[in-house]
Amino acid sequence: MAARYAERADEKVLGLVLLAAYAPETVDLAGRGLRALSLTASEDGVLSLDSWRTGRERLPEDTRHVEIAGGNHAQFGSYGDQPGDGDATLTEAEQRQLTAREIATFLESISGTPQLAQ
């Protein structure tokens, strides 16, 4: 949904963050002047890697792709065990901290100022 919104939005949207997600076939963000961060986790057993790989082609060329070693799908959203998901070797708090750090760095690269909550 975020990728669809970003494709239709005007200059108000400067960046896109995807957590274990991808741009659907109907979306093409390449060449839109948008920055993107794509976070995945090494133990994610839910995300379709084929769809994610294909979706990479529809993101801006300079998209930053980061895999969180030891993380899994469920811990991106803190919504409990998911059928087929891998066993995380990180705690939920550790994955959340690494995710927040990557997002904050990405937002700072867009705006030049830290964007963490006050």
N, CA, C and O atoms as CSV, one atom per row, in Angstrom:
chain,resi,resn,atom,element,x,y,z
A,1,MET,N,N,0.822,-1.192,0.000
A,1,MET,CA,C,0.000,0.000,0.000
A,1,MET,C,C,0.870,1.261,0.000
A,1,MET,O,O,0.564,2.234,-0.689
A,2,ALA,N,N,1.946,1.233,0.773
A,2,ALA,CA,C,2.817,2.411,0.838
A,2,ALA,C,C,3.447,2.700,-0.524
A,2,ALA,O,O,3.564,3.859,-0.920
A,3,ALA,N,N,3.847,1.659,-1.236
A,3,ALA,CA,C,4.436,1.849,-2.564
A,3,ALA,C,C,3.406,2.420,-3.533
A,3,ALA,O,O,3.731,3.281,-4.350
A,4,ARG,N,N,2.180,1.947,-3.444
A,4,ARG,CA,C,1.119,2.491,-4.304
A,4,ARG,C,C,0.884,3.968,-3.998
A,4,ARG,O,O,0.747,4.782,-4.910
A,5,TYR,N,N,0.839,4.306,-2.718
A,5,TYR,CA,C,0.639,5.701,-2.322
A,5,TYR,C,C,1.787,6.565,-2.829
A,5,TYR,O,O,1.564,7.638,-3.388
A,6,ALA,N,N,3.021,6.092,-2.632
A,6,ALA,CA,C,4.194,6.861,-3.047
A,6,ALA,C,C,4.202,7.098,-4.553
A,6,ALA,O,O,4.637,8.154,-5.012
A,7,GLU,N,N,3.731,6.136,-5.316
A,7,GLU,CA,C,3.704,6.292,-6.768
A,7,GLU,C,C,2.731,7.391,-7.186
A,7,GLU,O,O,2.988,8.116,-8.147
A,8,ARG,N,N,1.631,7.513,-6.479
A,8,ARG,CA,C,0.604,8.488,-6.850
A,8,ARG,C,C,0.804,9.852,-6.204
A,8,ARG,O,O,0.206,10.836,-6.641
A,9,ALA,N,N,1.631,9.924,-5.180
A,9,ALA,CA,C,1.811,11.163,-4.426
A,9,ALA,C,C,2.667,12.152,-5.216
A,9,ALA,O,O,3.413,11.784,-6.122
A,10,ASP,N,N,2.530,13.403,-4.839
A,10,ASP,CA,C,3.362,14.428,-5.476
A,10,ASP,C,C,4.642,14.606,-4.668
A,10,ASP,O,O,5.091,13.669,-4.009
A,11,GLU,N,N,5.225,15.780,-4.712
A,11,GLU,CA,C,6.507,16.047,-4.053
A,11,GLU,C,C,6.464,15.938,-2.532
A,11,GLU,O,O,7.511,16.021,-1.891
A,12,LYS,N,N,5.296,15.755,-1.942
A,12,LYS,CA,C,5.211,15.633,-0.485
A,12,LYS,C,C,5.900,14.376,0.013
A,12,LYS,O,O,6.359,14.343,1.155
A,13,VAL,N,N,5.984,13.357,-0.799
A,13,VAL,CA,C,6.614,12.109,-0.404
A,13,VAL,C,C,8.048,12.103,-0.928
A,13,VAL,O,O,8.287,12.097,-2.135
A,14,LEU,N,N,8.990,12.106,0.008
A,14,LEU,CA,C,10.405,12.116,-0.363
A,14,LEU,C,C,11.035,10.737,-0.284
A,14,LEU,O,O,12.050,10.471,-0.927
A,15,GLY,N,N,10.420,9.846,0.521
A,15,GLY,CA,C,11.022,8.542,0.711
A,15,GLY,C,C,9.999,7.484,1.057
A,15,GLY,O,O,8.865,7.778,1.433
A,16,LEU,N,N,10.431,6.251,0.919
A,16,LEU,CA,C,9.595,5.094,1.173
A,16,LEU,C,C,10.400,4.092,1.984
A,16,LEU,O,O,11.546,3.794,1.648
A,17,VAL,N,N,9.799,3.570,3.056
A,17,VAL,CA,C,10.416,2.525,3.863
A,17,VAL,C,C,9.546,1.282,3.747
A,17,VAL,O,O,8.342,1.328,3.997
A,18,LEU,N,N,10.166,0.179,3.366
A,18,LEU,CA,C,9.476,-1.093,3.249
A,18,LEU,C,C,10.054,-2.065,4.268
A,18,LEU,O,O,11.262,-2.303,4.287
A,19,LEU,N,N,9.200,-2.624,5.110
A,19,LEU,CA,C,9.619,-3.613,6.099
A,19,LEU,C,C,9.121,-4.973,5.640
A,19,LEU,O,O,7.929,-5.269,5.723
A,20,ALA,N,N,10.044,-5.799,5.153
A,20,ALA,CA,C,9.698,-7.131,4.650
A,20,ALA,C,C,8.551,-7.037,3.654
A,20,ALA,O,O,7.586,-7.798,3.725
A,21,ALA,N,N,8.666,-6.097,2.729
A,21,ALA,CA,C,7.619,-5.840,1.745
A,21,ALA,C,C,8.272,-5.468,0.420
A,21,ALA,O,O,9.488,-5.300,0.332
A,22,TYR,N,N,7.437,-5.343,-0.610
A,22,TYR,CA,C,7.950,-5.051,-1.948
A,22,TYR,C,C,6.908,-4.256,-2.725
A,22,TYR,O,O,5.735,-4.199,-2.356
A,23,ALA,N,N,7.369,-3.649,-3.805
A,23,ALA,CA,C,6.458,-2.915,-4.684
A,23,ALA,C,C,5.691,-3.921,-5.537
A,23,ALA,O,O,6.305,-4.781,-6.167
A,24,PRO,N,N,4.372,-3.832,-5.570
A,24,PRO,CA,C,3.588,-4.772,-6.369
A,24,PRO,C,C,3.794,-4.547,-7.867
A,24,PRO,O,O,4.348,-3.528,-8.281
A,25,GLU,N,N,3.347,-5.498,-8.663
A,25,GLU,CA,C,3.533,-5.452,-10.113
A,25,GLU,C,C,2.959,-4.204,-10.761
A,25,GLU,O,O,3.442,-3.775,-11.808
A,26,THR,N,N,1.942,-3.619,-10.160
A,26,THR,CA,C,1.279,-2.454,-10.742
A,26,THR,C,C,1.979,-1.140,-10.428
A,26,THR,O,O,1.536,-0.083,-10.878
A,27,VAL,N,N,3.061,-1.190,-9.666
A,27,VAL,CA,C,3.760,0.022,-9.220
A,27,VAL,C,C,5.153,0.071,-9.808
A,27,VAL,O,O,5.868,-0.931,-9.821
A,28,ASP,N,N,5.543,1.254,-10.301
A,28,ASP,CA,C,6.905,1.458,-10.785
A,28,ASP,C,C,7.418,2.775,-10.215
A,28,ASP,O,O,6.975,3.851,-10.619
A,29,LEU,N,N,8.348,2.682,-9.281
A,29,LEU,CA,C,8.893,3.874,-8.629
A,29,LEU,C,C,10.247,4.279,-9.189
A,29,LEU,O,O,10.827,5.275,-8.757
A,30,ALA,N,N,10.748,3.524,-10.136
A,30,ALA,CA,C,12.033,3.872,-10.751
A,30,ALA,C,C,11.896,5.213,-11.472
A,30,ALA,O,O,10.909,5.454,-12.167
A,31,GLY,N,N,12.882,6.072,-11.303
A,31,GLY,CA,C,12.905,7.349,-11.999
A,31,GLY,C,C,11.944,8.390,-11.459
A,31,GLY,O,O,11.662,9.370,-12.150
A,32,ARG,N,N,11.431,8.213,-10.250
A,32,ARG,CA,C,10.471,9.165,-9.690
A,32,ARG,C,C,11.123,10.177,-8.754
A,32,ARG,O,O,10.425,11.018,-8.188
A,33,GLY,N,N,12.421,10.120,-8.578
A,33,GLY,CA,C,13.093,11.054,-7.682
A,33,GLY,C,C,12.823,10.762,-6.224
A,33,GLY,O,O,12.969,11.636,-5.370
A,34,LEU,N,N,12.437,9.558,-5.944
A,34,LEU,CA,C,12.090,9.120,-4.597
A,34,LEU,C,C,13.242,8.305,-4.037
A,34,LEU,O,O,13.925,7.602,-4.781
A,35,ARG,N,N,13.464,8.392,-2.740
A,35,ARG,CA,C,14.461,7.558,-2.069
A,35,ARG,C,C,13.726,6.420,-1.386
A,35,ARG,O,O,12.575,6.577,-0.977
A,36,ALA,N,N,14.387,5.267,-1.259
A,36,ALA,CA,C,13.730,4.113,-0.647
A,36,ALA,C,C,14.701,3.304,0.203
A,36,ALA,O,O,15.896,3.217,-0.081
A,37,LEU,N,N,14.144,2.717,1.252
A,37,LEU,CA,C,14.852,1.802,2.144
A,37,LEU,C,C,14.024,0.532,2.217
A,37,LEU,O,O,12.826,0.580,2.495
A,38,SER,N,N,14.657,-0.597,1.970
A,38,SER,CA,C,13.992,-1.890,2.030
A,38,SER,C,C,14.688,-2.743,3.084
A,38,SER,O,O,15.855,-3.104,2.934
A,39,LEU,N,N,13.959,-3.061,4.148
A,39,LEU,CA,C,14.510,-3.883,5.230
A,39,LEU,C,C,13.902,-5.275,5.171
A,39,LEU,O,O,12.687,-5.431,5.052
A,40,THR,N,N,14.759,-6.280,5.256
A,40,THR,CA,C,14.331,-7.662,5.342
A,40,THR,C,C,15.043,-8.299,6.528
A,40,THR,O,O,15.879,-7.664,7.172
A,41,ALA,N,N,14.711,-9.552,6.813
A,41,ALA,CA,C,15.330,-10.255,7.929
A,41,ALA,C,C,15.786,-11.637,7.469
A,41,ALA,O,O,15.109,-12.294,6.679
A,42,SER,N,N,16.932,-12.066,7.968
A,42,SER,CA,C,17.536,-13.311,7.503
A,42,SER,C,C,16.709,-14.549,7.817
A,42,SER,O,O,16.807,-15.548,7.105
A,43,GLU,N,N,15.901,-14.505,8.862
A,43,GLU,CA,C,15.115,-15.675,9.261
A,43,GLU,C,C,13.646,-15.543,8.865
A,43,GLU,O,O,12.797,-16.277,9.370
A,44,ASP,N,N,13.348,-14.617,7.972
A,44,ASP,CA,C,11.969,-14.392,7.521
A,44,ASP,C,C,11.527,-15.571,6.658
A,44,ASP,O,O,12.103,-15.833,5.603
A,45,GLY,N,N,10.507,-16.267,7.117
A,45,GLY,CA,C,9.961,-17.380,6.360
A,45,GLY,C,C,8.625,-17.047,5.723
A,45,GLY,O,O,8.005,-17.910,5.103
A,46,VAL,N,N,8.175,-15.815,5.867
A,46,VAL,CA,C,6.872,-15.392,5.352
A,46,VAL,C,C,7.009,-14.632,4.037
A,46,VAL,O,O,6.256,-14.882,3.095
A,47,LEU,N,N,7.944,-13.725,3.968
A,47,LEU,CA,C,8.140,-12.915,2.768
A,47,LEU,C,C,8.456,-13.802,1.568
A,47,LEU,O,O,9.330,-14.666,1.646
A,48,SER,N,N,7.752,-13.595,0.467
A,48,SER,CA,C,8.051,-14.307,-0.773
A,48,SER,C,C,9.302,-13.681,-1.383
A,48,SER,O,O,9.262,-12.556,-1.880
A,49,LEU,N,N,10.403,-14.409,-1.344
A,49,LEU,CA,C,11.659,-13.866,-1.870
A,49,LEU,C,C,11.587,-13.652,-3.377
A,49,LEU,O,O,12.206,-12.722,-3.893
A,50,ASP,N,N,10.855,-14.483,-4.083
A,50,ASP,CA,C,10.704,-14.282,-5.529
A,50,ASP,C,C,9.991,-12.965,-5.810
A,50,ASP,O,O,10.427,-12.192,-6.662
A,51,SER,N,N,8.899,-12.709,-5.100
A,51,SER,CA,C,8.163,-11.448,-5.286
A,51,SER,C,C,9.010,-10.262,-4.858
A,51,SER,O,O,8.977,-9.210,-5.497
A,52,TRP,N,N,9.769,-10.424,-3.780
A,52,TRP,CA,C,10.623,-9.339,-3.293
A,52,TRP,C,C,11.707,-9.023,-4.323
A,52,TRP,O,O,11.964,-7.856,-4.617
A,53,ARG,N,N,12.344,-10.064,-4.871
A,53,ARG,CA,C,13.398,-9.850,-5.884
A,53,ARG,C,C,12.834,-9.159,-7.123
A,53,ARG,O,O,13.451,-8.237,-7.656
A,54,THR,N,N,11.676,-9.597,-7.576
A,54,THR,CA,C,11.047,-8.971,-8.733
A,54,THR,C,C,10.653,-7.533,-8.403
A,54,THR,O,O,10.797,-6.641,-9.239
A,55,GLY,N,N,10.159,-7.307,-7.191
A,55,GLY,CA,C,9.764,-5.971,-6.763
A,55,GLY,C,C,10.920,-4.995,-6.681
A,55,GLY,O,O,10.723,-3.788,-6.823
A,56,ARG,N,N,12.131,-5.502,-6.453
A,56,ARG,CA,C,13.320,-4.628,-6.400
A,56,ARG,C,C,13.489,-3.853,-7.694
A,56,ARG,O,O,13.953,-2.713,-7.687
A,57,GLU,N,N,13.115,-4.470,-8.799
A,57,GLU,CA,C,13.258,-3.838,-10.108
A,57,GLU,C,C,12.340,-2.632,-10.265
A,57,GLU,O,O,12.566,-1.787,-11.132
A,58,ARG,N,N,11.318,-2.550,-9.441
A,58,ARG,CA,C,10.353,-1.453,-9.535
A,58,ARG,C,C,10.624,-0.339,-8.523
A,58,ARG,O,O,9.857,0.618,-8.429
A,59,LEU,N,N,11.715,-0.466,-7.769
A,59,LEU,CA,C,12.111,0.558,-6.802
A,59,LEU,C,C,13.183,1.447,-7.419
A,59,LEU,O,O,13.792,1.079,-8.423
A,60,PRO,N,N,13.417,2.617,-6.824
A,60,PRO,CA,C,14.494,3.479,-7.330
A,60,PRO,C,C,15.826,2.724,-7.355
A,60,PRO,O,O,16.087,1.875,-6.503
A,61,GLU,N,N,16.646,3.043,-8.330
A,61,GLU,CA,C,17.924,2.353,-8.506
A,61,GLU,C,C,18.818,2.436,-7.271
A,61,GLU,O,O,19.545,1.489,-6.970
A,62,ASP,N,N,18.772,3.564,-6.553
A,62,ASP,CA,C,19.642,3.740,-5.389
A,62,ASP,C,C,18.984,3.297,-4.077
A,62,ASP,O,O,19.417,3.707,-3.001
A,63,THR,N,N,17.951,2.470,-4.160
A,63,THR,CA,C,17.302,1.964,-2.950
A,63,THR,C,C,18.332,1.265,-2.075
A,63,THR,O,O,19.149,0.479,-2.554
A,64,ARG,N,N,18.277,1.567,-0.786
A,64,ARG,CA,C,19.161,0.900,0.174
A,64,ARG,C,C,18.453,-0.363,0.659
A,64,ARG,O,O,17.345,-0.299,1.190
A,65,HIS,N,N,19.103,-1.507,0.470
A,65,HIS,CA,C,18.568,-2.795,0.900
A,65,HIS,C,C,19.391,-3.291,2.082
A,65,HIS,O,O,20.611,-3.425,1.984
A,66,VAL,N,N,18.722,-3.561,3.196
A,66,VAL,CA,C,19.399,-4.014,4.410
A,66,VAL,C,C,18.706,-5.270,4.924
A,66,VAL,O,O,17.487,-5.299,5.093
A,67,GLU,N,N,19.506,-6.308,5.170
A,67,GLU,CA,C,18.978,-7.517,5.795
A,67,GLU,C,C,19.399,-7.522,7.257
A,67,GLU,O,O,20.585,-7.408,7.566
A,68,ILE,N,N,18.441,-7.652,8.145
A,68,ILE,CA,C,18.731,-7.718,9.570
A,68,ILE,C,C,19.037,-9.167,9.925
A,68,ILE,O,O,18.156,-10.027,9.925
A,69,ALA,N,N,20.303,-9.414,10.226
A,69,ALA,CA,C,20.752,-10.762,10.554
A,69,ALA,C,C,20.098,-11.224,11.852
A,69,ALA,O,O,20.169,-10.543,12.875
A,70,GLY,N,N,19.470,-12.378,11.793
A,70,GLY,CA,C,18.851,-12.958,12.977
A,70,GLY,C,C,17.407,-12.554,13.209
A,70,GLY,O,O,16.755,-13.083,14.108
A,71,GLY,N,N,16.901,-11.628,12.416
A,71,GLY,CA,C,15.515,-11.196,12.578
A,71,GLY,C,C,14.556,-12.075,11.802
A,71,GLY,O,O,14.971,-12.850,10.939
A,72,ASN,N,N,13.274,-11.955,12.109
A,72,ASN,CA,C,12.262,-12.675,11.339
A,72,ASN,C,C,11.129,-11.732,10.944
A,72,ASN,O,O,11.153,-10.548,11.282
A,73,HIS,N,N,10.154,-12.250,10.239
A,73,HIS,CA,C,9.057,-11.430,9.707
A,73,HIS,C,C,8.199,-10.837,10.826
A,73,HIS,O,O,7.934,-9.635,10.840
A,74,ALA,N,N,7.777,-11.670,11.744
A,74,ALA,CA,C,6.827,-11.238,12.786
A,74,ALA,C,C,7.367,-10.101,13.633
A,74,ALA,O,O,6.602,-9.250,14.087
A,75,GLN,N,N,8.661,-10.076,13.850
A,75,GLN,CA,C,9.224,-9.058,14.740
A,75,GLN,C,C,9.294,-7.676,14.109
A,75,GLN,O,O,9.591,-6.706,14.806
A,76,PHE,N,N,9.034,-7.556,12.825
A,76,PHE,CA,C,8.919,-6.223,12.234
A,76,PHE,C,C,7.649,-5.531,12.719
A,76,PHE,O,O,7.610,-4.306,12.839
A,77,GLY,N,N,6.624,-6.310,12.994
A,77,GLY,CA,C,5.350,-5.725,13.397
A,77,GLY,C,C,4.944,-6.054,14.815
A,77,GLY,O,O,3.907,-5.582,15.282
A,78,SER,N,N,5.739,-6.858,15.518
A,78,SER,CA,C,5.420,-7.251,16.896
A,78,SER,C,C,4.026,-7.853,16.992
A,78,SER,O,O,3.270,-7.533,17.909
A,79,TYR,N,N,3.682,-8.732,16.040
A,79,TYR,CA,C,2.347,-9.314,16.054
A,79,TYR,C,C,2.341,-10.811,16.291
A,79,TYR,O,O,1.403,-11.504,15.896
A,80,GLY,N,N,3.376,-11.309,16.931
A,80,GLY,CA,C,3.394,-12.713,17.329
A,80,GLY,C,C,3.803,-13.659,16.217
A,80,GLY,O,O,4.109,-13.252,15.096
A,81,ASP,N,N,3.796,-14.940,16.567
A,81,ASP,CA,C,4.218,-15.974,15.628
A,81,ASP,C,C,3.367,-15.962,14.370
A,81,ASP,O,O,2.153,-15.763,14.415
A,82,GLN,N,N,4.036,-16.179,13.248
A,82,GLN,CA,C,3.374,-16.250,11.955
A,82,GLN,C,C,3.645,-17.632,11.364
A,82,GLN,O,O,4.782,-18.102,11.402
A,83,PRO,N,N,2.625,-18.289,10.819
A,83,PRO,CA,C,2.836,-19.600,10.205
A,83,PRO,C,C,3.938,-19.538,9.144
A,83,PRO,O,O,3.913,-18.681,8.260
A,84,GLY,N,N,4.896,-20.447,9.241
A,84,GLY,CA,C,5.969,-20.523,8.264
A,84,GLY,C,C,7.156,-19.623,8.535
A,84,GLY,O,O,8.179,-19.727,7.859
A,85,ASP,N,N,7.035,-18.738,9.517
A,85,ASP,CA,C,8.132,-17.816,9.808
A,85,ASP,C,C,9.284,-18.570,10.450
A,85,ASP,O,O,9.083,-19.594,11.103
A,86,GLY,N,N,10.495,-18.055,10.260
A,86,GLY,CA,C,11.678,-18.647,10.869
A,86,GLY,C,C,11.813,-18.239,12.322
A,86,GLY,O,O,11.141,-17.318,12.786
A,87,ASP,N,N,12.687,-18.931,13.034
A,87,ASP,CA,C,12.962,-18.607,14.433
A,87,ASP,C,C,14.026,-17.527,14.495
A,87,ASP,O,O,15.149,-17.721,14.031
A,88,ALA,N,N,13.669,-16.401,15.063
A,88,ALA,CA,C,14.611,-15.294,15.195
A,88,ALA,C,C,15.688,-15.648,16.218
A,88,ALA,O,O,15.423,-16.315,17.217
A,89,THR,N,N,16.902,-15.188,15.947
A,89,THR,CA,C,17.974,-15.328,16.932
A,89,THR,C,C,18.198,-14.012,17.661
A,89,THR,O,O,19.018,-13.936,18.576
A,90,LEU,N,N,17.473,-12.981,17.259
A,90,LEU,CA,C,17.458,-11.694,17.952
A,90,LEU,C,C,16.190,-11.621,18.789
A,90,LEU,O,O,15.190,-12.262,18.469
A,91,THR,N,N,16.233,-10.852,19.843
A,91,THR,CA,C,14.996,-10.587,20.570
A,91,THR,C,C,14.179,-9.576,19.768
A,91,THR,O,O,14.696,-8.900,18.879
A,92,GLU,N,N,12.907,-9.492,20.099
A,92,GLU,CA,C,12.056,-8.509,19.432
A,92,GLU,C,C,12.602,-7.102,19.655
A,92,GLU,O,O,12.603,-6.281,18.738
A,93,ALA,N,N,13.062,-6.824,20.865
A,93,ALA,CA,C,13.615,-5.500,21.177
A,93,ALA,C,C,14.868,-5.218,20.352
A,93,ALA,O,O,15.056,-4.097,19.881
A,94,GLU,N,N,15.719,-6.215,20.173
A,94,GLU,CA,C,16.933,-6.021,19.371
A,94,GLU,C,C,16.585,-5.743,17.913
A,94,GLU,O,O,17.174,-4.857,17.293
A,95,GLN,N,N,15.638,-6.488,17.365
A,95,GLN,CA,C,15.245,-6.253,15.974
A,95,GLN,C,C,14.604,-4.882,15.820
A,95,GLN,O,O,14.864,-4.172,14.849
A,96,ARG,N,N,13.773,-4.517,16.774
A,96,ARG,CA,C,13.129,-3.190,16.734
A,96,ARG,C,C,14.180,-2.089,16.788
A,96,ARG,O,O,14.067,-1.097,16.069
A,97,GLN,N,N,15.205,-2.248,17.630
A,97,GLN,CA,C,16.261,-1.242,17.742
A,97,GLN,C,C,17.053,-1.114,16.439
A,97,GLN,O,O,17.329,-0.003,15.987
A,98,LEU,N,N,17.416,-2.239,15.840
A,98,LEU,CA,C,18.147,-2.205,14.568
A,98,LEU,C,C,17.294,-1.598,13.464
A,98,LEU,O,O,17.788,-0.828,12.640
A,99,THR,N,N,16.016,-1.948,13.450
A,99,THR,CA,C,15.099,-1.397,12.453
A,99,THR,C,C,14.973,0.111,12.616
A,99,THR,O,O,15.060,0.855,11.639
A,100,ALA,N,N,14.771,0.559,13.845
A,100,ALA,CA,C,14.634,1.993,14.121
A,100,ALA,C,C,15.898,2.754,13.735
A,100,ALA,O,O,15.820,3.858,13.196
A,101,ARG,N,N,17.053,2.172,14.006
A,101,ARG,CA,C,18.328,2.824,13.660
A,101,ARG,C,C,18.454,2.987,12.142
A,101,ARG,O,O,18.852,4.049,11.662
A,102,GLU,N,N,18.118,1.948,11.398
A,102,GLU,CA,C,18.194,2.028,9.936
A,102,GLU,C,C,17.224,3.070,9.386
A,102,GLU,O,O,17.569,3.832,8.483
A,103,ILE,N,N,16.016,3.098,9.931
A,103,ILE,CA,C,15.025,4.063,9.465
A,103,ILE,C,C,15.455,5.481,9.809
A,103,ILE,O,O,15.324,6.381,8.979
A,104,ALA,N,N,15.966,5.697,11.013
A,104,ALA,CA,C,16.411,7.033,11.421
A,104,ALA,C,C,17.545,7.521,10.531
A,104,ALA,O,O,17.557,8.681,10.119
A,105,THR,N,N,18.497,6.645,10.234
A,105,THR,CA,C,19.606,7.010,9.350
A,105,THR,C,C,19.087,7.363,7.957
A,105,THR,O,O,19.542,8.326,7.339
A,106,PHE,N,N,18.136,6.577,7.474
A,106,PHE,CA,C,17.541,6.842,6.161
A,106,PHE,C,C,16.831,8.188,6.154
A,106,PHE,O,O,17.023,8.983,5.234
A,107,LEU,N,N,16.020,8.452,7.159
A,107,LEU,CA,C,15.292,9.723,7.216
A,107,LEU,C,C,16.238,10.908,7.327
A,107,LEU,O,O,16.001,11.958,6.730
A,108,GLU,N,N,17.298,10.739,8.087
A,108,GLU,CA,C,18.298,11.800,8.201
A,108,GLU,C,C,18.956,12.066,6.849
A,108,GLU,O,O,19.262,13.213,6.525
A,109,SER,N,N,19.175,11.021,6.062
A,109,SER,CA,C,19.800,11.201,4.755
A,109,SER,C,C,18.888,11.962,3.795
A,109,SER,O,O,19.364,12.607,2.860
A,110,ILE,N,N,17.602,11.887,4.024
A,110,ILE,CA,C,16.650,12.611,3.183
A,110,ILE,C,C,16.532,14.066,3.617
A,110,ILE,O,O,16.554,14.978,2.790
A,111,SER,N,N,16.404,14.272,4.939
A,111,SER,CA,C,16.100,15.618,5.426
A,111,SER,C,C,17.299,16.344,6.008
A,111,SER,O,O,17.282,17.571,6.107
A,112,GLY,N,N,18.332,15.625,6.392
A,112,GLY,CA,C,19.485,16.258,7.010
A,112,GLY,C,C,19.344,16.454,8.511
A,112,GLY,O,O,20.268,16.948,9.157
A,113,THR,N,N,18.198,16.073,9.079
A,113,THR,CA,C,18.008,16.181,10.521
A,113,THR,C,C,17.447,14.877,11.061
A,113,THR,O,O,16.664,14.217,10.378
A,114,PRO,N,N,17.830,14.492,12.273
A,114,PRO,CA,C,17.297,13.259,12.860
A,114,PRO,C,C,15.787,13.303,12.990
A,114,PRO,O,O,15.219,14.354,13.288
A,115,GLN,N,N,15.130,12.167,12.769
A,115,GLN,CA,C,13.674,12.120,12.760
A,115,GLN,C,C,13.082,11.240,13.860
A,115,GLN,O,O,11.891,10.935,13.812
A,116,LEU,N,N,13.879,10.820,14.856
A,116,LEU,CA,C,13.332,10.004,15.919
A,116,LEU,C,C,12.388,10.832,16.778
A,116,LEU,O,O,12.551,12.045,16.909
A,117,ALA,N,N,11.398,10.160,17.363
A,117,ALA,CA,C,10.414,10.850,18.210
A,117,ALA,C,C,11.122,11.556,19.357
A,117,ALA,O,O,12.118,11.071,19.893
A,118,GLN,N,N,10.578,12.720,19.720
A,118,GLN,CA,C,11.175,13.482,20.815
A,118,GLN,C,C,10.822,12.881,22.151
A,118,GLN,O,O,11.240,13.394,23.189
